[in-house]
Amino acid sequence: MPGNDLVQSLVKAADILQLVSRSEKGMRLQDISEELEIKTSTTHNLVRTLCARNMMCKSSDGRFGVGDAIFEMADRHRERRLLRKAA
């Protein structure tokens, strides 16, 4: 798949989700921004949007982690796959 045909904001959001999912304790906004070399303001806007869609969440200590929507999507996918195998 050619890289220049991709929606860059979606690529960055996916990169954020993948990065945060690998973190045991969650990550601070600044750490996400530095690790992915994305401007802090862009990172903030993407993370804020992901949080609004429940794909990320913010802990009381200000760290961001994977939100419930990600787990719910994965569960639905697994259930459908199991049902197809059973059929």
C-alpha positions in Angstrom: 0.0 0.0 0.0 1.6 3.3 -1.0 2.4 5.5 1.9 1.5 8.8 0.2 -2.2 7.6 -0.2 -2.7 7.4 3.5 -4.5 9.9 5.7 -1.7 11.3 7.9 -3.8 12.2 10.9 -5.1 8.6 11.0 -1.7 7.2 10.7 -0.5 9.3 13.6 -3.5 8.3 15.7 -2.8 4.7 15.0 0.9 5.2 15.9 -0.2 6.8 19.2 -2.5 3.9 20.0 0.2 1.3 19.2 2.8 3.1 21.3 0.5 3.6 24.3 -0.7 0.0 24.1 2.9 -1.1 24.7 3.3 1.0 27.8 2.6 -0.8 31.1 1.9 2.4 33.1 0.6 4.6 30.3 2.4 7.6 28.9 2.5 11.4 29.4 1.5 13.6 26.4 5.0 14.9 26.1 6.5 11.4 26.1 4.1 10.4 23.3 5.0 13.5 21.3 8.8 13.0 21.7 8.7 9.3 21.0 6.7 9.7 17.7 8.3 13.0 16.8 4.9 14.7 16.5 4.3 18.3 17.6 2.9 18.5 21.1 -0.1 20.5 19.8 -0.9 17.8 17.2 -0.4 15.0 19.8 -2.7 16.9 22.2 -5.5 17.2 19.5 -5.2 13.6 18.4 -5.1 12.2 22.0 -8.1 14.5 23.0 -10.1 13.1 20.0 -9.1 9.5 20.8 -10.2 10.1 24.4 -13.5 11.6 23.3 -14.2 8.4 21.3 -13.1 6.3 24.4 -10.2 4.8 22.5 -7.8 6.3 25.0 -8.2 7.3 28.6 -6.3 9.6 31.0 -5.4 8.3 34.5 -5.4 10.5 37.7 -1.6 10.9 37.3 -2.0 12.4 33.8 -0.9 9.4 31.9 -2.7 8.2 28.9 -3.6 4.6 28.2 -5.8 2.5 25.9 -9.5 3.1 26.4 -12.4 0.7 26.7 -13.5 1.2 23.1 -10.4 -0.6 21.9 -11.1 -3.6 24.1 -14.8 -3.7 23.1 -13.9 -3.7 19.4 -11.4 -6.5 19.9 -13.9 -8.5 21.9 -16.6 -8.1 19.2 -14.1 -9.1 16.5 -13.1 -12.3 18.5 -16.7 -13.2 19.1 -17.5 -12.9 15.4 -14.5 -15.0 14.5 -15.4 -17.7 17.0 -19.0 -17.8 15.7 -17.7 -18.2 12.1 -15.5 -21.0 13.2 -18.3 -22.7 15.0 -20.7 -22.4 12.0 
